[in-house]
Amino acid sequence: MTGTLLSCDEAVRFIEHIRDPVTRNLVNMAFVHLVKRVHLEKRDPPQADLDMLFIVTSLQDFFAEHDVIARTLEGENVGAWFDGKPTECT
Protein backbone atom coordinates (compact mmCIF):
# COMPACT_ATOMS: atom_id res chain seq x y z
CA MET A 1 0.00 0.00 0.00
CA THR A 2 1.27 3.44 -0.92
CA GLY A 3 0.86 6.39 1.42
CA THR A 4 -0.32 9.86 0.50
CA LEU A 5 0.81 13.34 1.43
CA LEU A 6 -1.55 14.92 3.95
CA SER A 7 -2.05 18.58 4.92
CA CYS A 8 -0.06 19.93 1.95
CA ASP A 9 -2.02 23.19 1.71
CA GLU A 10 -1.49 23.84 5.41
CA ALA A 11 2.20 23.05 5.01
CA VAL A 12 2.53 25.56 2.17
CA ARG A 13 0.82 28.26 4.26
CA PHE A 14 3.12 27.45 7.18
CA ILE A 15 6.20 27.78 4.97
CA GLU A 16 4.99 31.13 3.62
CA HIS A 17 4.89 32.49 7.19
CA ILE A 18 8.40 31.44 8.26
CA ARG A 19 10.02 34.79 9.04
CA ASP A 20 13.67 33.97 8.44
CA PRO A 21 14.26 33.86 4.66
CA VAL A 22 17.11 31.33 4.85
CA THR A 23 15.10 28.94 7.01
CA ARG A 24 12.04 29.45 4.80
CA ASN A 25 14.08 28.66 1.68
CA LEU A 26 15.60 25.50 3.18
CA VAL A 27 12.24 24.20 4.40
CA ASN A 28 10.65 24.98 1.05
CA MET A 29 13.43 23.18 -0.84
CA ALA A 30 12.95 20.06 1.29
CA PHE A 31 9.15 20.24 0.92
CA VAL A 32 9.36 20.56 -2.87
CA HIS A 33 11.84 17.69 -3.01
CA LEU A 34 9.43 15.40 -1.14
CA VAL A 35 6.41 16.41 -3.22
CA LYS A 36 8.38 16.00 -6.44
CA ARG A 37 9.69 12.60 -5.40
CA VAL A 38 6.23 11.29 -4.51
CA HIS A 39 4.19 12.85 -7.32
CA LEU A 40 6.57 13.19 -10.26
CA GLU A 41 9.31 10.61 -9.87
CA LYS A 42 7.13 8.00 -8.17
CA ARG A 43 10.19 6.13 -6.95
CA ASP A 44 10.17 4.45 -3.56
CA PRO A 45 6.78 5.87 -2.56
CA PRO A 46 6.00 6.19 1.15
CA GLN A 47 4.46 3.09 2.68
CA ALA A 48 2.22 5.19 4.97
CA ASP A 49 0.58 8.60 4.87
CA LEU A 50 2.86 11.57 5.58
CA ASP A 51 1.58 14.59 7.50
CA MET A 52 3.38 17.32 5.59
CA LEU A 53 2.49 20.02 8.14
CA PHE A 54 4.22 17.98 10.84
CA ILE A 55 7.21 17.47 8.56
CA VAL A 56 7.65 21.17 7.66
CA THR A 57 7.24 22.30 11.27
CA SER A 58 9.94 19.83 12.27
CA LEU A 59 12.15 20.94 9.39
CA GLN A 60 11.72 24.56 10.43
CA ASP A 61 12.99 23.73 13.92
CA PHE A 62 15.96 21.90 12.41
CA PHE A 63 16.88 24.41 9.69
CA ALA A 64 16.57 27.38 12.05
CA GLU A 65 19.82 26.23 13.68
CA HIS A 66 22.01 27.99 11.10
CA ASP A 67 25.15 27.81 13.24
CA VAL A 68 24.78 24.07 13.79
CA ILE A 69 24.21 23.49 10.07
CA ALA A 70 27.24 25.62 9.15
CA ARG A 71 29.46 23.74 11.61
CA THR A 72 28.17 20.41 10.29
CA LEU A 73 28.88 21.45 6.70
CA GLU A 74 32.43 22.26 7.80
CA GLY A 75 32.83 18.66 8.96
CA GLU A 76 32.23 19.04 12.70
CA ASN A 77 30.29 16.29 14.47
CA VAL A 78 27.64 18.40 16.13
CA GLY A 79 25.13 17.09 18.66
CA ALA A 80 25.13 15.44 22.05
CA TRP A 81 23.80 12.22 20.56
CA PHE A 82 26.69 11.95 18.11
CA ASP A 83 29.10 9.29 19.35
CA GLY A 84 30.64 8.44 15.99
CA LYS A 85 28.73 5.17 15.67
CA PRO A 86 26.14 4.65 12.95
CA THR A 87 22.60 4.66 14.28
CA GLU A 88 19.87 2.28 13.25
CA CYS A 89 16.33 3.26 12.46
CA THR A 90 13.69 0.69 13.28
C-alpha positions as CSV (number, residue, x, y, z in Angstrom):
1,M,0.0,0.0,0.0
2,T,1.3,3.4,-0.9
3,G,0.9,6.4,1.4
4,T,-0.3,9.9,0.5
5,L,0.8,13.3,1.4
6,L,-1.6,14.9,3.9
7,S,-2.0,18.6,4.9
8,C,-0.1,19.9,1.9
9,D,-2.0,23.2,1.7
10,E,-1.5,23.8,5.4
11,A,2.2,23.0,5.0
12,V,2.5,25.6,2.2
13,R,0.8,28.3,4.3
14,F,3.1,27.5,7.2
15,I,6.2,27.8,5.0
16,E,5.0,31.1,3.6
17,H,4.9,32.5,7.2
18,I,8.4,31.4,8.3
19,R,10.0,34.8,9.0
20,D,13.7,34.0,8.4
21,P,14.3,33.9,4.7
22,V,17.1,31.3,4.9
23,T,15.1,28.9,7.0
24,R,12.0,29.4,4.8
25,N,14.1,28.7,1.7
26,L,15.6,25.5,3.2
27,V,12.2,24.2,4.4
28,N,10.7,25.0,1.0
29,M,13.4,23.2,-0.8
30,A,13.0,20.1,1.3
31,F,9.1,20.2,0.9
32,V,9.4,20.6,-2.9
33,H,11.8,17.7,-3.0
34,L,9.4,15.4,-1.1
35,V,6.4,16.4,-3.2
36,K,8.4,16.0,-6.4
37,R,9.7,12.6,-5.4
38,V,6.2,11.3,-4.5
39,H,4.2,12.8,-7.3
40,L,6.6,13.2,-10.3
41,E,9.3,10.6,-9.9
42,K,7.1,8.0,-8.2
43,R,10.2,6.1,-6.9
44,D,10.2,4.4,-3.6
45,P,6.8,5.9,-2.6
46,P,6.0,6.2,1.1
47,Q,4.5,3.1,2.7
48,A,2.2,5.2,5.0
49,D,0.6,8.6,4.9
50,L,2.9,11.6,5.6
51,D,1.6,14.6,7.5
52,M,3.4,17.3,5.6
53,L,2.5,20.0,8.1
54,F,4.2,18.0,10.8
55,I,7.2,17.5,8.6
56,V,7.6,21.2,7.7
57,T,7.2,22.3,11.3
58,S,9.9,19.8,12.3
59,L,12.2,20.9,9.4
60,Q,11.7,24.6,10.4
61,D,13.0,23.7,13.9
62,F,16.0,21.9,12.4
63,F,16.9,24.4,9.7
64,A,16.6,27.4,12.1
65,E,19.8,26.2,13.7
66,H,22.0,28.0,11.1
67,D,25.1,27.8,13.2
68,V,24.8,24.1,13.8
69,I,24.2,23.5,10.1
70,A,27.2,25.6,9.2
71,R,29.5,23.7,11.6
72,T,28.2,20.4,10.3
73,L,28.9,21.4,6.7
74,E,32.4,22.3,7.8
75,G,32.8,18.7,9.0
76,E,32.2,19.0,12.7
77,N,30.3,16.3,14.5
78,V,27.6,18.4,16.1
79,G,25.1,17.1,18.7
80,A,25.1,15.4,22.0
81,W,23.8,12.2,20.6
82,F,26.7,11.9,18.1
83,D,29.1,9.3,19.3
84,G,30.6,8.4,16.0
85,K,28.7,5.2,15.7
86,P,26.1,4.6,13.0
87,T,22.6,4.7,14.3
88,E,19.9,2.3,13.3
89,C,16.3,3.3,12.5
90,T,13.7,0.7,13.3
